Amino acid sequence: MLKKLFQSFRSPLRRAQHPRSTPEVLSSRQHSLTHSQISRHAVSVVERLQKAGYEAYVVGGCVRDLLLNYTPKDFDVATSATPEQVRAEFRNARVIGRRFKLVHVHFGREIIEVATFRANHPQGDDEEDSNQSSRNESGRILRDNVYGTLEDDAQRRDFTINALYYDPSTERILDYARGVKDIDNHLIRLIGVPEQRYQEDPVRMLRAIRFAAKLDFDIEKHSAEPIRRLAPMLREIPSARLFDEVLKLFLSGVAEETFELLLEYDLYAPLFPASAKALEQRPEYAGSLIRQALANTDERVHLGKPVTPAFLFAALLWPALPARVLQLQDRGLPPIAAMQEAAHTLIVEQCQRTAVPKRFTIPIREIWDMQERLPRRHGKRADLLLENPRFRAGYDFLLLRESAGEETDGLGDWWTDYQEASDSERRAMIRDLSGKDDAGGAPRKRRRGGNRRRRGPQDGAPSSAD
């Protein structure tokens, strides 16, 4: 405690760069929020904690979103009560997390997340105290369970627009970091020294991008300046956490805008190194396919349709696949085996950056495998493919490839017509395929042991076996 006290006296500059200790207080007449807009469960949590003698406020993104006339996806509460004290107040609560302890209070399907006021921690933390935070050599915070006052909590929040505290009982907003002003000016601004805050948690760079895209805000120049230089620090973040962040980035309905910002600030390569390399090598094709996939994702989100991360990751990684398939074919592997081997290594490499769960990696490979199988339509193969549970995803992916400029000799149109055709029309379409093979001089059946010529990928797509 004495060490922290002495450090606070020695660091007047650092203290001056934090939000002021006296907040701007906005009465109900000075803002647009109303008690009725707040989740009744969040209000009940706040009121119960206040009744028990603790400070408690609705805080963060939900307050920001309501000021912008957006509908919050959830409601968070900040309190002076420790996680154990919060749990003691609610039978329907449980403590979660190790790096950052929180309490989830369950009300049916709605979960109110309750966090204890946190305090900033100097670079010279005493690691002997188990309640202290710890940092690695680059300054990244490994544990963040240093509790403090409301003023401390405002100082350690990431962006000014998230340091807003709403008291349902008085309908006042406490603004410690001029967050309301930044909302009015459409600015994303870090609290504190930007480089230090990014070093504490590099994921803040991704959060800055996400909020800028979601809210259509600009990143304030001092907050933007260190991002490109510090982007490689994302490689230090656990891959499981980065996977969750990628889903937030691309499944929020503004994936296209997010992608452009990630490229602009050199944050895409640390997340998708193989895909970023493919973008450099074939920018027109890879960029077109990825942007179209993200546009389709945004459309589905806006329409309230389900979006599977498997299809999204299949599209983001596909541009890196063809070159690998060709390399393996040049070493003597046949197309199907080359495709399977390239797909396996690409997914393994990606999982080292973003830990894609197996429930998604298997469908990714199945979607890619369908790209090899869809051209093989002779006999009963076409009907068997239609019955495959991955046919629709594979067909949609084929259309995506064609929209990016791949030449597939009308394969997408053929499958579109085949799905809508009657049984007799389907038989005729299959006979027509065989007739084209005969007219082209290609035998319909090959003798065992005979040489079989295999074509390589065209326009970035691994070819299918005949």
C-alpha positions as semicolon CSV with decimal commas, in nm:
position;residue;x (nm);y (nm);z (nm)
1;M;0,000;0,000;0,000
2;L;0,283;0,243;0,090
3;K;0,456;0,168;-0,239
4;K;0,144;0,253;-0,438
5;L;0,096;0,570;-0,232
6;F;0,452;0,689;-0,302
7;Q;0,413;0,610;-0,672
8;S;0,099;0,821;-0,689
9;F;0,298;1,120;-0,560
10;R;0,586;1,056;-0,800
11;S;0,368;1,041;-1,111
12;P;0,176;1,372;-1,141
13;L;0,188;1,357;-1,522
14;R;0,025;1,017;-1,537
15;R;-0,243;1,123;-1,294
16;A;-0,314;1,438;-1,494
17;Q;-0,379;1,229;-1,805
18;H;-0,657;1,033;-1,637
19;P;-1,019;1,155;-1,629
20;R;-1,100;1,416;-1,371
21;S;-1,206;1,288;-1,029
22;T;-1,517;1,508;-1,026
23;P;-1,758;1,391;-1,296
24;E;-1,987;1,597;-1,507
25;V;-2,335;1,515;-1,377
26;L;-2,615;1,517;-1,632
27;S;-2,964;1,539;-1,489
28;S;-3,264;1,377;-1,656
29;R;-3,329;1,707;-1,834
30;Q;-2,982;1,703;-1,992
31;H;-2,992;1,361;-2,156
32;S;-3,237;1,144;-2,346
33;L;-3,230;0,828;-2,130
34;T;-3,537;0,722;-1,939
35;H;-3,581;0,470;-1,662
36;S;-3,812;0,263;-1,884
37;Q;-3,539;0,205;-2,144
38;I;-3,324;0,014;-1,896
39;S;-3,376;-0,358;-1,847
40;R;-3,598;-0,409;-1,544
41;H;-3,362;-0,683;-1,428
42;A;-3,063;-0,447;-1,446
43;V;-3,261;-0,188;-1,250
44;S;-3,352;-0,444;-0,987
45;V;-2,986;-0,548;-0,949
46;V;-2,878;-0,185;-0,905
47;E;-3,155;-0,108;-0,658
48;R;-3,089;-0,420;-0,451
49;L;-2,716;-0,345;-0,428
50;Q;-2,785;0,017;-0,336
51;K;-3,033;-0,096;-0,071
52;A;-2,762;-0,322;0,071
53;G;-2,536;-0,019;0,112
54;Y;-2,321;-0,050;-0,199
55;E;-2,272;0,193;-0,486
56;A;-2,414;0,059;-0,812
57;Y;-2,477;0,194;-1,160
58;V;-2,579;0,077;-1,505
59;V;-2,261;0,133;-1,701
60;G;-2,079;0,125;-2,032
61;G;-2,200;0,026;-2,374
62;C;-2,570;0,012;-2,289
63;V;-2,564;0,375;-2,173
64;R;-2,369;0,474;-2,485
65;D;-2,605;0,290;-2,718
66;L;-2,918;0,438;-2,562
67;L;-2,774;0,788;-2,602
68;L;-2,728;0,705;-2,971
69;N;-3,082;0,563;-2,998
70;Y;-2,953;0,208;-3,046
71;T;-3,102;-0,094;-2,873
72;P;-2,843;-0,243;-2,634
73;K;-2,780;-0,615;-2,667
74;D;-2,719;-0,643;-2,292
75;F;-2,695;-0,441;-1,973
76;D;-2,396;-0,424;-1,739
77;V;-2,373;-0,305;-1,381
78;A;-2,071;-0,164;-1,194
79;T;-2,064;-0,169;-0,816
80;S;-1,848;-0,116;-0,511
81;A;-1,943;-0,466;-0,390
82;T;-1,685;-0,740;-0,444
83;P;-1,782;-1,045;-0,652
84;E;-1,832;-1,248;-0,334
85;Q;-2,054;-0,976;-0,185
86;V;-2,262;-0,960;-0,503
87;R;-2,305;-1,336;-0,504
88;A;-2,419;-1,322;-0,141
89;E;-2,700;-1,082;-0,242
90;F;-2,835;-1,296;-0,529
91;R;-2,908;-1,667;-0,517
92;N;-2,924;-1,669;-0,897
93;A;-2,565;-1,542;-0,933
94;R;-2,231;-1,704;-0,997
95;V;-1,875;-1,574;-1,013
96;I;-1,694;-1,629;-1,343
97;G;-1,348;-1,555;-1,481
98;R;-0,996;-1,557;-1,344
99;R;-0,817;-1,279;-1,528
100;F;-1,116;-1,053;-1,468
101;K;-1,364;-1,175;-1,207
102;L;-1,727;-1,096;-1,281
103;V;-2,065;-1,199;-1,150
104;H;-2,345;-1,316;-1,377
105;V;-2,690;-1,270;-1,228
106;H;-2,937;-1,491;-1,418
107;F;-3,297;-1,392;-1,488
108;G;-3,420;-1,665;-1,718
109;R;-3,247;-1,607;-2,052
110;E;-3,124;-1,261;-1,956
111;I;-2,792;-1,229;-1,779
112;I;-2,695;-0,909;-1,598
113;E;-2,317;-0,884;-1,578
114;V;-2,194;-0,721;-1,257
115;A;-1,836;-0,597;-1,223
116;T;-1,666;-0,459;-0,914
117;F;-1,509;-0,114;-0,952
118;R;-1,154;-0,166;-1,079
119;A;-0,847;0,051;-1,023
120;N;-0,554;0,126;-1,247
121;H;-0,227;-0,036;-1,149
122;P;0,120;0,118;-1,181
123;Q;0,392;-0,058;-1,381
124;G;0,567;-0,154;-1,055
125;D;0,289;-0,365;-0,902
126;D;0,384;-0,572;-0,602
127;E;0,329;-0,929;-0,715
128;E;0,325;-1,068;-0,361
129;D;-0,035;-0,959;-0,313
130;S;-0,264;-1,212;-0,481
131;N;-0,526;-0,941;-0,530
132;Q;-0,281;-0,736;-0,739
133;S;-0,268;-0,748;-1,116
134;S;0,036;-0,888;-1,295
135;R;0,194;-0,790;-1,626
136;N;0,418;-0,964;-1,872
137;E;0,737;-0,811;-2,007
138;S;0,557;-0,611;-2,277
139;G;0,320;-0,455;-2,025
140;R;0,015;-0,671;-2,099
141;I;-0,209;-0,719;-1,796
142;L;-0,243;-1,088;-1,710
143;R;-0,481;-1,044;-1,414
144;D;-0,713;-0,754;-1,351
145;N;-0,869;-0,790;-1,009
146;V;-0,746;-0,474;-0,839
147;Y;-1,056;-0,321;-0,683
148;G;-1,101;0,052;-0,629
149;T;-1,346;0,340;-0,616
150;L;-1,594;0,467;-0,872
151;E;-1,339;0,729;-0,978
152;D;-1,073;0,458;-1,018
153;D;-1,314;0,253;-1,227
154;A;-1,376;0,540;-1,466
155;Q;-1,000;0,587;-1,511
156;R;-0,933;0,226;-1,605
157;R;-1,210;0,191;-1,864
158;D;-1,087;0,175;-2,219
159;F;-1,277;0,444;-2,411
160;T;-1,439;0,766;-2,299
161;I;-1,773;0,666;-2,453
162;N;-1,778;0,359;-2,227
163;A;-1,707;0,550;-1,903
164;L;-2,066;0,661;-1,849
165;Y;-2,256;0,563;-1,532
166;Y;-2,636;0,579;-1,510
167;D;-2,820;0,576;-1,178
168;P;-3,179;0,456;-1,235
169;S;-3,293;0,589;-0,898
170;T;-3,197;0,950;-0,975
171;E;-3,188;0,917;-1,359
172;R;-2,853;1,097;-1,359
173;I;-2,551;1,017;-1,579
174;L;-2,202;1,052;-1,432
175;D;-1,948;1,136;-1,704
176;Y;-1,587;1,117;-1,586
177;A;-1,409;1,132;-1,924
178;R;-1,613;1,369;-2,141
179;G;-1,766;1,067;-2,308
180;V;-2,091;1,246;-2,391
181;K;-1,892;1,510;-2,579
182;D;-1,709;1,240;-2,777
183;I;-2,042;1,077;-2,858
184;D;-2,165;1,409;-2,990
185;N;-1,845;1,444;-3,197
186;H;-1,851;1,080;-3,314
187;L;-1,504;1,002;-3,177
188;I;-1,345;0,688;-3,035
189;R;-1,093;0,810;-2,777
190;L;-0,883;0,605;-2,537
191;I;-0,868;0,704;-2,171
192;G;-0,510;0,760;-2,059
193;V;-0,190;0,722;-2,263
194;P;-0,286;0,530;-2,581
195;E;0,036;0,331;-2,624
196;Q;0,035;0,220;-2,261
197;R;-0,333;0,126;-2,273
198;Y;-0,280;-0,085;-2,587
199;Q;0,020;-0,253;-2,428
200;E;-0,190;-0,338;-2,123
201;D;-0,438;-0,517;-2,349
202;P;-0,371;-0,527;-2,727
203;V;-0,730;-0,638;-2,787
204;R;-0,824;-0,275;-2,725
205;M;-0,699;-0,207;-3,078
206;L;-0,962;-0,447;-3,213
207;R;-1,225;-0,292;-2,988
208;A;-1,142;0,051;-3,128
209;I;-1,197;-0,085;-3,478
210;R;-1,520;-0,259;-3,379
211;F;-1,672;0,049;-3,218
212;A;-1,561;0,273;-3,505
213;A;-1,732;0,043;-3,756
214;K;-2,041;-0,026;-3,545
215;L;-2,107;0,337;-3,451
216;D;-1,967;0,496;-3,770
217;F;-1,725;0,697;-3,555
218;D;-1,369;0,812;-3,627
219;I;-1,079;0,699;-3,411
220;E;-0,930;1,008;-3,248
221;K;-0,584;1,078;-3,395
222;H;-0,381;1,020;-3,076
223;S;-0,569;0,696;-3,013
224;A;-0,514;0,584;-3,374
225;E;-0,144;0,672;-3,405
226;P;0,014;0,373;-3,219
227;I;-0,211;0,102;-3,366
228;R;-0,008;0,009;-3,676
229;R;0,313;0,001;-3,475
230;L;0,163;-0,214;-3,199
231;A;-0,046;-0,444;-3,420
232;P;0,204;-0,736;-3,390
233;M;0,126;-0,750;-3,016
234;L;-0,197;-0,930;-3,104
235;R;0,015;-1,241;-3,158
236;E;0,062;-1,254;-2,779
237;I;-0,313;-1,283;-2,714
238;P;-0,451;-1,633;-2,645
239;S;-0,599;-1,778;-2,963
240;A;-0,930;-1,864;-2,793
241;R;-0,982;-1,501;-2,696
242;L;-0,898;-1,382;-3,048
243;F;-1,156;-1,621;-3,195
244;D;-1,423;-1,459;-2,977
245;E;-1,306;-1,114;-3,085
246;V;-1,319;-1,210;-3,453
247;L;-1,680;-1,320;-3,414
248;K;-1,763;-0,984;-3,254
249;L;-1,585;-0,804;-3,538
250;F;-1,755;-0,986;-3,825
251;L;-2,098;-1,084;-3,689
252;S;-2,216;-0,741;-3,576
253;G;-2,373;-0,638;-3,908
254;V;-2,086;-0,412;-4,021
255;A;-1,835;-0,674;-4,133
256;E;-1,746;-0,494;-4,457
257;E;-1,659;-0,169;-4,280
258;T;-1,472;-0,364;-4,012
259;F;-1,262;-0,545;-4,274
260;E;-1,159;-0,217;-4,438
261;L;-1,055;-0,071;-4,103
262;L;-0,857;-0,383;-4,012
263;L;-0,667;-0,349;-4,339
264;E;-0,616;0,024;-4,290
265;Y;-0,461;-0,024;-3,945
266;D;-0,258;-0,340;-4,031
267;L;-0,465;-0,552;-3,792
268;Y;-0,589;-0,809;-4,043
269;A;-0,256;-0,991;-4,090
270;P;-0,208;-1,074;-3,719
271;L;-0,553;-1,236;-3,724
272;F;-0,543;-1,406;-4,067
273;P;-0,178;-1,429;-4,180
274;A;-0,234;-1,669;-4,471
275;S;-0,537;-1,478;-4,597
276;A;-0,347;-1,147;-4,570
277;K;-0,067;-1,292;-4,781
278;A;-0,318;-1,405;-5,045
279;L;-0,462;-1,052;-5,047
280;E;-0,118;-0,915;-5,129
281;Q;-0,057;-1,169;-5,403
282;R;-0,401;-1,155;-5,567
283;P;-0,573;-0,845;-5,430
284;E;-0,853;-0,827;-5,688
285;Y;-0,972;-1,186;-5,657
286;A;-0,914;-1,234;-5,283
287;G;-1,052;-0,892;-5,195
288;S;-1,362;-0,944;-5,410
289;L;-1,441;-1,285;-5,259
290;I;-1,387;-1,174;-4,899
291;R;-1,582;-0,851;-4,938
292;Q;-1,873;-1,030;-5,105
293;A;-1,879;-1,290;-4,827
294;L;-1,883;-1,015;-4,564
295;A;-2,156;-0,825;-4,750
296;N;-2,366;-1,143;-4,755
297;T;-2,299;-1,188;-4,382
298;D;-2,411;-0,832;-4,306
299;E;-2,728;-0,882;-4,508
300;R;-2,818;-1,198;-4,316
301;V;-2,751;-1,024;-3,983
302;H;-2,976;-0,734;-4,080
303;L;-3,251;-0,973;-4,189
304;G;-3,228;-1,164;-3,863
305;K;-3,110;-1,482;-4,037
306;P;-2,860;-1,719;-3,875
307;V;-2,494;-1,687;-3,970
308;T;-2,253;-1,975;-3,922
309;P;-1,891;-1,893;-3,840
310;A;-1,793;-2,199;-4,047
311;F;-1,904;-2,037;-4,374
312;L;-1,744;-1,707;-4,274
313;F;-1,407;-1,865;-4,195
314;A;-1,428;-2,081;-4,509
315;A;-1,455;-1,762;-4,715
316;L;-1,188;-1,570;-4,523
317;L;-0,936;-1,853;-4,563
318;W;-1,024;-1,977;-4,913
319;P;-0,802;-1,730;-5,105
320;A;-0,496;-1,884;-4,936
321;L;-0,591;-2,240;-5,034
322;P;-0,539;-2,263;-5,415
323;A;-0,167;-2,184;-5,414
324;R;-0,109;-2,451;-5,152
325;V;-0,305;-2,705;-5,353
326;L;-0,095;-2,631;-5,662
327;Q;0,228;-2,667;-5,465
328;L;0,122;-3,010;-5,342
329;Q;0,013;-3,116;-5,691
330;D;0,353;-3,009;-5,824
331;R;0,505;-3,248;-5,570
332;G;0,302;-3,534;-5,716
333;L;-0,015;-3,542;-5,505
334;P;-0,343;-3,590;-5,698
335;P;-0,595;-3,302;-5,677
336;I;-0,825;-3,448;-5,411
337;A;-0,540;-3,552;-5,183
338;A;-0,369;-3,217;-5,239
339;M;-0,690;-3,035;-5,152
340;Q;-0,736;-3,233;-4,832
341;E;-0,376;-3,188;-4,719
342;A;-0,373;-2,814;-4,797
343;A;-0,703;-2,764;-4,616
344;H;-0,576;-2,946;-4,309
345;T;-0,252;-2,749;-4,277
346;L;-0,423;-2,416;-4,345
347;I;-0,682;-2,473;-4,072
348;V;-0,417;-2,591;-3,823
349;E;-0,215;-2,276;-3,887
350;Q;-0,523;-2,054;-3,850
351;C;-0,619;-2,220;-3,522
352;Q;-0,283;-2,115;-3,381
353;R;-0,397;-1,753;-3,425
354;T;-0,771;-1,788;-3,368
355;A;-0,875;-2,109;-3,195
356;V;-1,159;-2,211;-3,426
357;P;-1,354;-2,488;-3,246
358;K;-1,379;-2,830;-3,405
359;R;-1,754;-2,785;-3,449
360;F;-1,663;-2,520;-3,710
361;T;-1,341;-2,659;-3,860
362;I;-1,515;-2,977;-3,973
363;P;-1,788;-2,788;-4,167
364;I;-1,519;-2,560;-4,316
365;R;-1,343;-2,860;-4,466
366;E;-1,674;-3,007;-4,581
367;I;-1,766;-2,682;-4,759
368;W;-1,429;-2,683;-4,934
369;D;-1,463;-3,054;-5,014
370;M;-1,796;-2,982;-5,185
371;Q;-1,611;-2,754;-5,428
372;E;-1,427;-3,065;-5,551
373;R;-1,741;-3,276;-5,567
374;L;-1,990;-3,037;-5,730
375;P;-1,835;-3,065;-6,080
376;R;-1,873;-3,445;-6,070
377;R;-2,236;-3,485;-6,173
378;H;-2,254;-3,796;-6,392
379;G;-2,485;-4,086;-6,321
380;K;-2,637;-4,075;-5,974
381;R;-2,375;-3,843;-5,831
382;A;-2,583;-3,528;-5,879
383;D;-2,879;-3,667;-5,683
384;L;-2,650;-3,797;-5,409
385;L;-2,491;-3,454;-5,379
386;L;-2,833;-3,292;-5,344
387;E;-2,901;-3,517;-5,045
388;N;-2,572;-3,424;-4,879
389;P;-2,634;-3,209;-4,568
390;R;-2,352;-2,976;-4,680
391;F;-2,487;-2,932;-5,034
392;R;-2,654;-2,597;-4,969
393;A;-2,347;-2,446;-4,802
394;G;-2,125;-2,586;-5,077
395;Y;-2,356;-2,452;-5,349
396;D;-2,370;-2,107;-5,187
397;F;-1,992;-2,110;-5,164
398;L;-1,967;-2,200;-5,533
399;L;-2,183;-1,897;-5,619
400;L;-1,959;-1,685;-5,397
401;R;-1,652;-1,800;-5,589
402;E;-1,820;-1,720;-5,918
403;S;-1,920;-1,373;-5,796
404;A;-1,551;-1,310;-5,723
405;G;-1,467;-1,381;-6,087
406;E;-1,378;-1,752;-6,091
407;E;-1,450;-1,934;-6,413
408;T;-1,643;-2,255;-6,346
409;D;-1,789;-2,316;-6,694
410;G;-2,141;-2,232;-6,579
411;L;-2,137;-2,478;-6,288
412;G;-2,337;-2,249;-6,060
413;D;-2,613;-2,198;-6,318
414;W;-2,623;-2,572;-6,385
415;W;-2,680;-2,654;-6,018
416;T;-2,937;-2,376;-5,987
417;D;-3,135;-2,524;-6,278
418;Y;-3,091;-2,879;-6,154
419;Q;-3,246;-2,801;-5,816
420;E;-3,554;-2,654;-5,984
421;A;-3,589;-2,921;-6,258
422;S;-3,831;-3,214;-6,266
423;D;-3,703;-3,572;-6,260
424;S;-3,723;-3,605;-6,637
425;E;-3,550;-3,272;-6,688
426;R;-3,274;-3,379;-6,451
427;R;-3,215;-3,700;-6,647
428;A;-3,190;-3,494;-6,963
429;M;-2,938;-3,261;-6,802
430;I;-2,721;-3,557;-6,701
431;R;-2,743;-3,705;-7,055
432;D;-2,650;-3,366;-7,196
433;L;-2,338;-3,366;-6,978
434;S;-2,240;-3,708;-7,113
435;G;-2,304;-3,592;-7,468
436;K;-2,072;-3,296;-7,417
437;D;-1,803;-3,530;-7,289
438;D;-1,841;-3,748;-7,600
439;A;-1,837;-3,448;-7,831
440;G;-1,522;-3,322;-7,668
441;G;-1,348;-3,652;-7,725
442;A;-1,318;-3,738;-7,358
443;P;-1,409;-4,101;-7,278
444;R;-1,699;-4,153;-7,042
445;K;-1,522;-4,447;-6,877
446;R;-1,152;-4,505;-6,834
447;R;-0,975;-4,835;-6,811
448;R;-0,810;-4,917;-6,486
449;G;-0,443;-4,838;-6,484
450;G;-0,473;-4,591;-6,770
451;N;-0,316;-4,248;-6,754
452;R;-0,554;-3,980;-6,641
453;R;-0,479;-3,616;-6,700
454;R;-0,572;-3,385;-6,411
455;R;-0,612;-3,016;-6,452
456;G;-0,488;-2,764;-6,198
457;P;-0,690;-2,484;-6,042
458;Q;-0,820;-2,202;-6,254
459;D;-0,872;-1,846;-6,131
460;G;-0,773;-1,930;-5,778
461;A;-0,996;-2,237;-5,726
462;P;-0,872;-2,591;-5,681
463;S;-1,008;-2,797;-5,970
464;S;-1,223;-3,104;-5,926
465;A;-1,142;-3,453;-6,036
466;D;-1,329;-3,565;-6,345
